[in-house]
Structure formats: C-alpha cells, structure tokens
Amino acid sequence: MFEEIVKRRPGEAVAYVGLGRVYFMEKDFEAALEHFQAALDIDPKQRIALLFSAECRAKLGDTVGAMEEYEEASAADPSRAIGQIRLSKLHKERSEFDEAEQRLKESLALNPQQAPVRLMLADLYEKQGKTEEAREELERLLDLKPDSSIALYKLGRHALREKKFDLACHLLEEAVEISPESPVVRYALGGALMALGKYADAIAAFDKALEYNPKLMMASLQIADCHVALGQHQEALAVLGKLARKHRRGGMVHKRIADIYTTLGRYGYAVEEYRAAVFNIPDLLDKNADIAALMESTDEDEQLARKFQVCFADIKDEMQSNPEARPNMQEGRAALGRRSRFGRREH
C-alpha cells in the first residue's frame, strides 16, 4: 500500500515513513533507514521519521549517528520523553552511567509523572549498586502507579536482599494480586515465604510459578529444599529425581540428592551423587583443589560423603563472598572425560 502511495505522491513524507516502518518490522534496517531519511529530506521536522531513523542506526551499530538523531528529536519536542529514554539506553549500553542518568533526569524535570522513566532510572541506579536511590525511585513510581506490580516486585527483591522478610512477603503478595500469572513474582514470593520458615506456603508459591513457567528449574530445586526443611526426604528425592532425568545441566541437582543421602546415612549413594555433581560442573575440578583431592580419595564412604558435603558448603560460602570463584554451571564435556579415573564404589 505504502509503495503505491510513494509512487503516486513521491513528495509526501508520511508515505516514506509508512514504508520505512514496514521494512523496520521486517528487520530490514538498511532499507528502513533509507526510507526514513527520504522522509526527512522532504520534511526535516518529521519527528517519527527522525526517531525511527535513530533506531535503525542503533540497530546497524551506528551509535554516534543514533545519538545525534535522538538528540535532535529531543530538542525538537522536549516535552516528549522517548528521545531522552533512547539516549539514556545507549549511554547505559556504553557504561556511560552519568550521562544516562542525566538524560533521564532531564526528561523527569519536564514531566515528573513519567512512570517508565522512573523505572529506567531505578534500574540504572540498581545496576550501579545505588540501592537507596533505586528504592526511592521505585517508591515514587508506586506513588504514581499504585498498581505497578514491577515496582512492588523490585521493592520486594530489595527487602529480600536486606533480610526484611516480612516486608518482602507483604510487597510480593501485593504484586501477585496484580500480576497473578507472573512466574517471576510467584518465585520471589516463594523465596520470601521460605525465608520466613513457611515451607508449605513456599511450596505452593513455587508450584504456581512452575504452572506458569514449567522450565523454571530453580523453582523445582526450591521445592525440594522446602521438603528437606520439613523432613520430607522421600518427597524431595522424587522432585530431584525427576529433575535429574529431565535436565542435562544437573550439577546442583546431584549435589542436593547427595546431601539427602548423607542425611539418611546412605553414604555410598551419596558419594556417587557428589561425584556426578562434580562431573556436571565443568571447571570445578580446576578451581577447587580440595574437590579434586576428594575425587581421587579412597576413604570409606561415610567419611568421604561428609568431606564432600563440607567442601560443597565451603564452595557456596566462597561464591557468595567472591563471585570470581563461581564455577561454570554449564554442562561440560571436558569434565565428563575424567570419569574413567574414578571407580564405581560399592554401596
């Protein structure tokens, strides 16, 4: 349709904008850019063409050109936020956080009621570790939009990190009421309930998260952890066994199974599962000498299982204090090749 309009009325900028948008939706950004530029040649004040032209340049890797055109669009109509938002996003991608913040604040100075801009500013602060500033923006966002489930969710996550579990639970329950089908919100609520020791309620929340996203593996792991906390070891093993059969990247699944077997005094099975955990975490042997030594150990099953358990607990503590110590959790073929060194143990 727009092609016909361009042929009949080649002097109309809006026809080129329409055809450019068609190419943009088809992800042919070079053709789209050509048509948006043609529209601007006819009408340099065509703001939609200018914004889409900038977007095409950004998609094509011309960040400087995109920023110049976003700047021009913002100057043409300072009351509209989209130019400043796009500029802020580009600055953020380039790790130019001060410039990104400045753009968003300039937009808010013209209209403090812009909820999307406040959310972007909160995310920017969070990325920089400015927790208090992020919380202030999220609270302001809630003033503007009391039904903002994303603000409630993010504030709930802040409360969880600060170990304010009652507050986190309250905020996340509100978020669930607004967005009941969000698996992410349901999962976070499960974490808050779990932290409060409400394990049965946490299982229900994690089950709901899985209902809306069956691939959310961490929800299943947390369900197993809740069953363990309730002393329901067989139920936990059933959940973990199903995961181990479904997921190839099962290092932490096997580790949890091993912990349960250790608790139940089934040490031979525990050792076998601890070894499977190591095989499924590729660089763990290279990053942790103690684990490598245990893989070569000829200790009795009980002693070896308990040493593995302590070693994995130490690794978890180190990961929390030093992210660089975090092993690669993807399944690794190199690690699997080491199996021949370690014989199968008798149970």
C-alpha positions as CSV (number, residue, x, y, z in Angstrom):
1,M,0.0,0.0,0.0
2,F,2.7,2.5,1.0
3,E,4.7,1.6,-2.1
4,E,1.7,2.7,-4.2
5,I,1.4,5.9,-2.3
6,V,5.1,6.7,-2.7
7,K,4.7,6.2,-6.5
8,R,1.6,8.4,-6.7
9,R,2.7,11.0,-4.3
10,P,6.5,11.0,-4.1
11,G,6.6,14.3,-2.2
12,E,4.7,13.1,0.9
13,A,6.9,12.3,3.8
14,V,4.3,10.3,5.6
15,A,4.3,7.7,2.8
16,Y,8.1,7.1,3.2
17,V,7.6,6.8,7.0
18,G,4.9,4.2,6.5
19,L,7.1,2.2,4.1
20,G,10.1,2.6,6.3
21,R,8.1,1.1,9.2
22,V,7.1,-1.9,7.1
23,Y,10.8,-2.6,6.5
24,F,11.6,-1.9,10.1
25,M,9.1,-4.6,11.2
26,E,10.7,-7.0,8.8
27,K,14.1,-6.2,10.4
28,D,15.5,-4.8,7.1
29,F,17.0,-1.8,8.9
30,E,19.1,-0.6,6.0
31,A,16.0,-0.3,3.7
32,A,14.0,1.2,6.6
33,L,16.7,3.8,7.2
34,E,16.8,4.7,3.6
35,H,13.1,5.5,3.6
36,F,13.1,7.4,6.9
37,Q,16.0,9.5,5.5
38,A,13.9,10.1,2.4
39,A,11.0,11.3,4.6
40,L,13.4,13.7,6.4
41,D,14.7,15.1,3.1
42,I,11.1,16.1,2.4
43,D,10.2,17.2,5.9
44,P,13.2,17.7,8.3
45,K,10.8,18.2,11.2
46,Q,9.1,14.8,10.7
47,R,9.7,13.6,14.3
48,I,8.6,10.0,13.8
49,A,11.0,9.6,10.9
50,L,13.8,11.0,13.0
51,L,13.1,8.7,15.9
52,F,12.9,5.6,13.6
53,S,16.0,6.7,11.7
54,A,17.9,6.9,15.0
55,E,16.6,3.4,16.0
56,C,17.7,2.0,12.7
57,R,21.2,3.5,13.1
58,A,21.4,2.0,16.6
59,K,20.4,-1.5,15.2
60,L,23.0,-1.1,12.5
61,G,25.7,-0.3,15.0
62,D,26.0,3.5,14.2
63,T,25.7,4.5,17.8
64,V,27.1,8.0,17.3
65,G,24.6,8.7,14.5
66,A,21.8,7.4,16.5
67,M,22.6,9.6,19.5
68,E,22.8,12.7,17.3
69,E,19.3,12.0,15.9
70,Y,17.8,11.2,19.3
71,E,19.3,14.5,20.5
72,E,17.7,16.3,17.6
73,A,14.4,14.7,18.3
74,S,14.5,15.6,21.9
75,A,15.4,19.2,21.1
76,A,12.5,19.4,18.6
77,D,10.0,18.4,21.3
78,P,11.5,18.4,24.8
79,S,8.1,17.6,26.3
80,R,8.2,14.0,24.9
81,A,10.4,11.5,26.7
82,I,11.2,9.0,24.1
83,G,14.3,10.7,22.7
84,Q,15.8,11.1,26.1
85,I,14.9,7.5,27.0
86,R,16.6,6.1,23.9
87,L,19.7,8.3,24.5
88,S,19.8,7.1,28.1
89,K,19.6,3.5,27.0
90,L,22.5,4.0,24.5
91,H,24.6,5.6,27.2
92,K,23.9,2.8,29.6
93,E,24.9,0.2,27.0
94,R,28.2,2.1,26.7
95,S,28.6,2.1,30.5
96,E,28.3,5.9,30.5
97,F,26.1,5.9,33.6
98,D,26.4,9.6,34.5
99,E,25.2,10.6,31.0
100,A,22.4,8.0,31.1
101,E,21.3,9.4,34.5
102,Q,21.4,12.9,33.2
103,R,19.2,12.2,30.2
104,L,16.5,10.6,32.4
105,K,16.6,13.4,34.9
106,E,16.2,16.0,32.1
107,S,13.1,14.1,31.0
108,L,11.7,14.0,34.5
109,A,12.4,17.7,35.0
110,L,10.0,18.4,32.2
111,N,7.4,15.9,33.5
112,P,8.0,14.2,36.9
113,Q,4.9,11.9,36.3
114,Q,6.6,9.7,33.7
115,A,6.4,6.2,35.3
116,P,8.5,4.4,32.6
117,V,11.3,7.0,33.0
118,R,11.4,6.5,36.8
119,L,11.5,2.7,36.3
120,M,14.5,3.1,34.0
121,L,16.2,5.4,36.5
122,A,15.7,2.9,39.3
123,D,17.2,0.1,37.1
124,L,20.1,2.4,36.3
125,Y,20.8,3.0,40.0
126,E,20.4,-0.7,40.7
127,K,23.0,-1.6,38.1
128,Q,25.4,0.8,39.7
129,G,24.7,-0.6,43.2
130,K,23.0,2.6,44.4
131,T,20.4,0.7,46.4
132,E,18.9,3.6,48.3
133,E,18.5,5.8,45.2
134,A,16.9,2.9,43.4
135,R,14.4,2.3,46.2
136,E,13.5,6.0,46.3
137,E,12.6,5.9,42.6
138,L,10.6,2.7,42.9
139,E,8.7,4.2,45.9
140,R,8.0,7.3,43.8
141,L,6.8,5.0,41.0
142,L,4.4,3.4,43.3
143,D,3.0,6.8,44.2
144,L,2.4,7.4,40.5
145,K,1.1,3.9,39.8
146,P,-0.1,2.1,42.9
147,D,-0.9,-1.0,40.8
148,S,2.6,-1.3,39.4
149,S,3.5,-4.9,40.0
150,I,7.0,-4.4,38.7
151,A,7.7,-1.7,41.3
152,L,6.2,-3.9,44.1
153,Y,8.3,-6.9,42.8
154,K,11.5,-4.9,42.7
155,L,10.9,-3.4,46.1
156,G,10.2,-6.9,47.4
157,R,13.5,-8.1,46.0
158,H,15.3,-5.2,47.8
159,A,13.6,-6.2,51.0
160,L,14.7,-9.8,50.5
161,R,18.3,-8.8,50.0
162,E,18.2,-6.8,53.2
163,K,16.6,-9.8,55.0
164,K,13.4,-7.8,55.7
165,F,11.4,-10.9,55.0
166,D,8.0,-9.8,56.4
167,L,8.2,-6.7,54.3
168,A,9.3,-8.6,51.3
169,C,6.4,-11.1,51.7
170,H,3.9,-8.2,52.0
171,L,5.1,-6.4,48.9
172,L,5.3,-9.6,46.8
173,E,1.9,-10.8,47.9
174,E,0.6,-7.4,46.6
175,A,2.5,-7.9,43.3
176,V,0.9,-11.4,42.9
177,E,-2.6,-10.0,43.4
178,I,-1.9,-7.6,40.5
179,S,0.1,-10.0,38.3
180,P,-1.1,-13.5,39.3
181,E,0.3,-15.2,36.2
182,S,3.9,-13.9,36.6
183,P,6.2,-16.8,37.4
184,V,9.0,-14.5,38.4
185,V,6.8,-12.8,41.0
186,R,5.5,-16.1,42.3
187,Y,9.0,-17.4,42.5
188,A,10.2,-14.4,44.5
189,L,7.2,-14.8,46.9
190,G,8.2,-18.4,47.4
191,G,11.7,-17.2,48.4
192,A,10.2,-14.8,50.9
193,L,7.9,-17.4,52.5
194,M,10.8,-19.9,52.6
195,A,13.0,-17.3,54.4
196,L,10.2,-17.0,57.0
197,G,10.1,-20.7,57.5
198,K,6.7,-21.1,55.9
199,Y,7.8,-24.0,53.8
200,A,4.3,-25.4,52.9
201,D,3.2,-22.0,51.7
202,A,6.5,-21.6,49.8
203,I,6.0,-24.9,48.0
204,A,2.5,-23.7,46.9
205,A,4.1,-20.5,45.6
206,F,6.8,-22.3,43.7
207,D,4.2,-24.8,42.3
208,K,2.3,-21.8,40.9
209,A,5.5,-20.4,39.4
210,L,6.0,-23.7,37.6
211,E,2.4,-23.8,36.5
212,Y,3.1,-20.6,34.5
213,N,6.7,-21.5,33.5
214,P,7.4,-25.2,33.6
215,K,11.0,-24.6,32.6
216,L,11.8,-22.7,35.8
217,M,14.2,-25.2,37.2
218,M,15.1,-23.2,40.3
219,A,11.5,-23.4,41.5
220,S,11.8,-27.2,41.5
221,L,15.1,-27.0,43.4
222,Q,13.5,-24.7,46.0
223,I,10.5,-27.1,46.3
224,A,13.0,-29.9,47.1
225,D,14.8,-27.7,49.6
226,C,11.4,-27.0,51.3
227,H,10.6,-30.7,51.5
228,V,14.0,-31.3,53.1
229,A,13.4,-28.5,55.7
230,L,10.1,-30.2,56.5
231,G,11.9,-33.5,56.9
232,Q,10.1,-34.9,53.8
233,H,13.2,-36.5,52.3
234,Q,11.4,-39.0,50.0
235,E,9.3,-36.2,48.5
236,A,12.5,-34.2,48.0
237,L,14.2,-37.1,46.3
238,A,11.2,-37.6,44.0
239,V,11.3,-34.0,42.9
240,L,15.1,-34.1,42.4
241,G,15.0,-37.4,40.6
242,K,12.6,-36.0,38.1
243,L,14.8,-33.0,37.5
244,A,17.9,-35.2,37.1
245,R,16.1,-37.2,34.3
246,K,14.9,-34.1,32.5
247,H,17.8,-31.7,32.7
248,R,21.3,-32.2,31.3
249,R,22.9,-29.5,33.5
250,G,22.3,-31.2,36.7
251,G,25.3,-30.4,38.9
252,M,23.3,-28.8,41.7
253,V,20.5,-31.4,41.4
254,H,23.0,-34.2,42.1
255,K,24.6,-32.2,44.9
256,R,21.2,-31.9,46.7
257,I,20.5,-35.6,46.2
258,A,23.8,-36.4,47.7
259,D,23.1,-34.2,50.7
260,I,19.8,-36.1,51.3
261,Y,21.5,-39.5,51.1
262,T,24.2,-38.3,53.5
263,T,21.4,-37.3,56.0
264,L,19.8,-40.6,55.5
265,G,23.0,-42.5,56.1
266,R,23.2,-43.9,52.6
267,Y,26.8,-42.9,52.1
268,G,27.7,-45.0,49.0
269,Y,24.8,-43.4,47.1
270,A,25.8,-40.0,48.4
271,V,29.4,-40.4,47.1
272,E,28.1,-41.4,43.7
273,E,25.9,-38.4,43.6
274,Y,28.6,-36.0,44.8
275,R,30.8,-37.3,42.0
276,A,28.0,-36.8,39.5
277,A,27.7,-33.2,40.7
278,V,31.4,-32.6,40.0
279,F,31.2,-34.2,36.6
280,N,28.3,-31.8,35.7
281,I,30.2,-28.6,36.8
282,P,33.0,-28.5,34.3
283,D,35.7,-26.3,35.8
284,L,35.1,-27.2,39.5
285,L,38.0,-29.6,39.5
286,D,40.3,-26.9,38.2
287,K,39.1,-24.2,40.5
288,N,39.0,-26.3,43.7
289,A,41.9,-28.5,44.8
290,D,40.0,-30.0,47.7
291,I,37.3,-31.3,45.3
292,A,40.0,-32.7,43.0
293,A,41.6,-34.5,46.0
294,L,38.3,-35.9,47.1
295,M,37.6,-37.3,43.6
296,E,40.9,-39.3,44.0
297,S,40.3,-40.3,47.6
298,T,40.0,-43.9,48.7
299,D,38.4,-43.0,52.1
300,E,35.4,-45.0,53.3
301,D,32.0,-44.0,52.1
302,E,30.8,-42.2,55.2
303,Q,34.0,-40.2,55.7
304,L,34.2,-39.3,52.0
305,A,30.5,-38.3,51.8
306,R,30.8,-36.0,54.8
307,K,34.0,-34.4,53.4
308,F,32.2,-33.7,50.1
309,Q,29.3,-32.1,52.0
310,V,31.7,-29.8,53.9
311,C,33.6,-29.0,50.8
312,F,30.5,-28.0,48.8
313,A,29.3,-25.9,51.7
314,D,32.7,-24.1,51.7
315,I,32.4,-23.5,47.9
316,K,28.9,-22.0,48.4
317,D,30.2,-19.6,51.1
318,E,33.1,-18.6,48.8
319,M,30.8,-18.0,45.9
320,Q,28.7,-15.6,48.0
321,S,31.7,-13.6,49.1
322,N,33.7,-13.8,45.9
323,P,31.8,-14.0,42.6
324,E,35.0,-14.7,40.7
325,A,35.1,-18.1,42.5
326,R,31.8,-19.1,40.9
327,P,32.3,-22.2,38.7
328,N,30.9,-22.5,35.2
329,M,27.5,-24.2,35.8
330,Q,27.0,-25.3,32.2
331,E,27.4,-29.0,31.5
332,G,31.0,-29.6,30.4
333,R,32.3,-32.4,28.2
334,A,35.9,-32.0,29.5
335,A,34.8,-32.9,33.0
336,L,32.9,-35.9,31.8
337,G,36.1,-37.3,30.2
338,R,37.6,-37.6,33.7
339,R,35.2,-40.3,34.8
340,S,37.5,-43.2,33.9
341,R,39.8,-42.1,36.7
342,F,37.2,-42.7,39.4
343,G,36.0,-46.2,40.0
344,R,32.4,-47.0,41.0
345,R,32.1,-47.6,44.7
346,E,30.3,-50.3,46.5
347,H,27.2,-49.4,48.4
